[in-house]
Amino acid sequence: MRSASLRAAGCGAAAALLAGCGLWPSVDSGTATPATAAAPARKAESALGQAARQLLEADQAFAARSLEVGAPQAFHEFLDEQGMQLPPSGDPVIGRDPVRQRLAAGEPMILSWEPRYAEVFAQGRWGWTWGEWQAHEPGAGGKRVAQGKYVNLWKKQSDGAWKVRLDMGNTGREP
């Protein structure tokens, strides 16, 4: 679940790591896709721009699946075999089954998120998304118990599907 405990690792570390490695291309390169901005008319969408759009759609499908079947199952379906979550304390949780077990063992809540942006790296096999998440108590009108921002690092699989390789984030101000 994208709860406070999973998001406290911080988005800044991933951005600094990616920028420092030279893997993060310029937003002006046509590889980035903001979720809310209208796309200006272009001659043709670049291959990386198309990949970024598909990655954003994958994160949106992931978010929809969390609402449909719950966060533990959605993470199991969208996490890479070697996918990892970085909780704020303790060791990273690695692998689909351990992540699902950790999420299922937590307090029952509805986890939702809204992807805001996607970017794909030069070879089109890796990308990242960021957005905002919220956790609510179960049931109609459930009280919001946590919120924040997240960054996910995605890896394109051999079948062309995008899977989350690293999930991390932070907690925002009190709901």
SVG drawing of the C-alpha trace seen along z (x, -y; Angstrom):
<svg xmlns="http://www.w3.org/2000/svg" viewBox="-21 -23 47 38">
<polyline fill="none" stroke="black" stroke-width="0.4" points="0.0,0.0 1.2,-3.5 0.9,-4.4 2.9,-6.8 5.3,-4.0 5.9,-3.2 6.3,-6.7 8.5,-8.2 11.6,-7.1 11.3,-10.3 11.0,-11.2 14.1,-13.4 16.5,-10.5 15.4,-8.9 15.5,-12.1 19.0,-12.8 20.1,-9.3 18.7,-9.4 20.0,-12.9 23.4,-12.0 23.6,-8.9 22.8,-10.9 19.8,-8.7 17.2,-11.5 16.8,-13.1 15.6,-16.7 11.8,-17.2 12.2,-19.1 13.3,-15.9 9.8,-14.8 10.1,-11.8 7.9,-13.2 4.2,-13.0 2.3,-15.2 -1.1,-13.7 -3.0,-16.9 -1.5,-19.1 -3.0,-19.3 -0.5,-18.0 0.5,-20.7 0.0,-19.8 3.2,-18.0 4.2,-16.6 4.6,-13.1 5.0,-11.8 8.5,-10.4 9.0,-6.8 10.0,-7.8 7.1,-10.2 4.8,-7.3 6.5,-5.1 6.0,-7.8 2.3,-8.0 2.0,-4.2 3.8,-4.2 1.5,-6.9 -1.4,-4.7 0.1,-1.7 0.3,-3.7 -3.3,-4.8 -4.3,-1.1 -2.4,-0.2 -4.3,-2.8 -7.6,-1.7 -6.7,1.9 -6.0,0.9 -9.5,-0.4 -11.0,2.6 -9.2,5.5 -7.3,3.7 -3.7,2.6 -2.1,5.9 -3.4,7.7 -2.8,4.7 0.9,4.5 1.2,8.2 0.0,7.8 2.0,4.7 5.3,5.3 8.3,6.7 9.5,10.1 12.4,8.3 10.3,5.2 11.0,3.4 9.3,1.1 11.3,-1.1 9.6,-1.6 10.8,-4.4 12.4,-2.0 13.6,1.5 14.8,3.3 13.5,3.0 10.7,5.4 11.7,7.3 9.5,9.4 5.8,9.7 4.8,12.1 6.6,10.4 5.2,7.0 1.6,8.4 2.0,10.0 3.3,6.8 0.4,4.8 -2.2,7.3 -0.9,7.3 -1.3,3.5 -4.4,1.6 -7.3,2.1 -7.6,-1.0 -8.5,-2.0 -5.4,-3.2 -5.8,-5.5 -3.4,-7.5 -3.4,-9.8 -0.4,-9.6 0.7,-13.1 3.8,-12.5 5.8,-9.9 9.1,-9.9 11.0,-7.2 14.8,-6.9 16.8,-6.8 16.5,-3.1 12.8,-2.9 13.2,0.0 13.1,-2.1 10.9,-5.0 9.4,-6.7 6.1,-8.1 5.1,-10.4 1.8,-11.3 -0.2,-11.9 -1.7,-9.2 -4.3,-9.0 -5.4,-6.3 -8.9,-6.2 -10.7,-4.1 -12.8,-1.4 -16.4,-2.0 -18.5,-4.7 -17.3,-8.1 -14.2,-6.7 -12.0,-9.3 -8.7,-10.1 -5.9,-8.8 -2.8,-9.6 -1.6,-11.3 1.5,-12.1 3.5,-11.9 5.2,-8.9 7.8,-8.0 7.8,-4.6 10.7,-3.3 9.3,-1.0 10.9,1.6 9.5,2.7 9.2,6.5 10.0,8.8 6.3,9.0 6.1,5.2 4.2,4.7 5.5,2.1 6.1,3.3 7.1,1.4 10.7,2.1 10.9,-0.4 8.1,-2.0 8.8,-4.9 7.3,-8.1 6.6,-10.5 3.8,-11.6 2.3,-15.0 0.8,-17.3 -2.0,-15.9 -5.2,-15.1"/>
</svg>
